[in-house]
Amino acid sequence: MVPSSASRQVATATDPWSRSRSRPRFKMSISRRASLSLSASTSLSQRLQSVCLGILLVLLASFASSAVAEPTARALRLLTWPDYLDPSLVEIFEQEHGVQIKFDFFDSDDARDRLVAQTDGKGFDVIVLDSAAVASYRRIGWIAPIDPSLAPQIQHIDQAIDQAYPGTSGYAVPYFWGTTGIAYRSDLIPEPPQRWMDLMRPDAALVGRVMMIADRYDLIGMALKALGFSMNTEVPEEIDQAVSLLLEQKPALRDYGTLDLGPDSQLISGEVIAAMSYSGDAAMLMDQHEAIRYLVPEEGSAIWIDYLTVAAQGDKTLALSFIDFLNRPEIAARNARYLSYATPNLAAEKLLPAAFLDDPLIYPSTATLARCEHYKPLSPDALRRRVEAYSAIVYGQ
């Protein structure tokens, strides 16, 4: 199912990109000093009594302060990707609700799953999930149903996106959607990549300077696309061909992982000159270097949706307040502009400028999306094969 937003007429992929974004930084300054002064007495006895009394008072004050210590601030624990929320919105939510947002970050869906499994779902309030994970988290009991009465702003979510994946509606609220493609340095590559196979079997100029996302769905899925198969295939022979292709590619790679998004990014430094990337990540890097480009390969790619979910063992009321906050139209629009990702919030879209909505990196053309697929739930046996194949490729296990 193609998101309804994709029907817009947008610019061609060869048009220049132009964005600017100011990124607020968190500042925290704590300075607290305590002092105790005792006036001198004229007699040694008086001085000793004063000192003893002072020590007693200090001890009593310390005991009282610990017993009546400032209550620990209520906190929202958010498990998410790095750089996936406008910091200025963090400050607004904290001030409105008198809480702190504490972040736990992951750099791949697999890393997130391992982290949640280690705690059996404890220690989080809101978890950002990909579409493929929602059903399994729901089945295990790590996420709770969404109570719309406590998050009325989710009424603005595009129903086409909300219903795109079976088993997500009612348990997960779409956060952003986008594509997976190739980010590259146009000034360092003799011939710009056009196909996934250009990364799978790179030219000599790219050897040692290619990076692939470390994710069992994306990595194997894009190898399948390169071979002309569906990324959702469960045919063992097709999976085996994809694994062979990725093992063939491995010696030519710089690394597996996701690109850093700051000024020290591998793509900005030139350490990597072509990489599998998510569309919004590429947009953030394009803001920082004029020679960075992004494309969806000719073979097509993945249309992904990330979701906000409520942890079953967390503070559900606070979690829903946060999800409701992020779906206020003005907040959702602000967050989308900051991250350069397509929002599923229809009311927010009405507040976004035409240049944003017409940007084909953010809102791909209908023709581009027609070459792409949504991830679909895999059978347990097919999922097991993917996990085993992924471990063999990335970890050599």
Steps between C-alpha positions, in 0.01 A plus 500: 500500500644836399455786748241748381751784518695344215247604236637856483690624197856557616830621361733268310789336676748718310372825651737671748432451869502796730434486872614668815436391852602644832566236761456611862732345751411384846663697779508401860669701770477394860683689770407439856711578801432475870690676774497496876662766712531497878581806699794469736439490873713648766554176686626164383199330654261726317690446175489123545129514580444716193698264278315195634169674459596604149598147406175371645301757303684409181431130557136570575472722194662235282263236635202727452606594150536134404167415658333801344727511197380661184279236349654328202357666193246289318662380182387370163735228372517508120670222301573636154749565223755779558406840356137400454328783686530878484680594827291815537189280527663310785527823695138594429364163612712499814379846597136423428495176698763565764698192398833408350543301180773242537627349179623150425638471148547211259680497166307216337171319542691190605685692773168632628350153511797367697476788747128450561545124530771547764259692723189303395345831397562677831652846538329679210183702450503565125675277245555588135435190289518407136195344340641147506558512876157618615329162465772312689517759780123482528503120512773489767317761708764775488259766371153604614190601302466867410212670684385771254311684774838580660658602169226678303749664261563167327174566316714695253691191384443406136292182508672366190828504690345379825357196321806431285626212714281226651505489878633851562177697529389539860846414633727740314473860378685585175782746571678551165528323168761501229711296263829312511745592227857595417673812636821585321763768437453632149843664506687180588325240283586487128159359410203555735338172611165422344432145616543297817740281306735801477552458875483121504773470237674837526751642254863527609451866602241396760678200650558555872280811503150350500278467808190283539228524764533228763144371507373155412204637305669786315830329425355176365198681355708730280717208383177330394392816314840511327436147372151588378314321781245631748657607828220303670575171327499181702642284221813334645690503170447876462616565856808287435584706190470822702726362772760397241490848348550667838788270588656585165458870578638488856874537419424823311324665795627763738253392766149394594290754690321830457667824401583751771291814445727768643798687350723197561280274287686245293330636187602859571861406574522288186584186694184360339392618156189285450269351759162341550306770683157600620356799315482733800857419605615588151309829517671595826841430344412691185440805719864479604677420172401623156640198314290238682217351294231238558302275267265205503666239274344383176414159646286671764528495876311492827229735619536488874287637782625561853253487788462636851391228743415490870712266707278258691698533824560874484306811594218461249326828581818702456588306184163580345537867598829503312352333192209742511744792527699386197181483294385852564500638144740786573735271694493224236570754225789650693650157565464400133679812381781447746552135401417530128270199517148458365238531771192273508311782675261653244429810708874559534547474124269798456744709703808400299638720221460399136877462460498231767200314357644520147839365601531157332748381759235545772187427296608275210310506174229247426730344240777454757267348758359265239844332488505459879348254744372500854651243732259217576495264799705188436416150611695377806708269280582777251588738783731240654676458164547878474644525850741213438603642163550848643718367785710301252553806279565772758649305789635195322293272727 
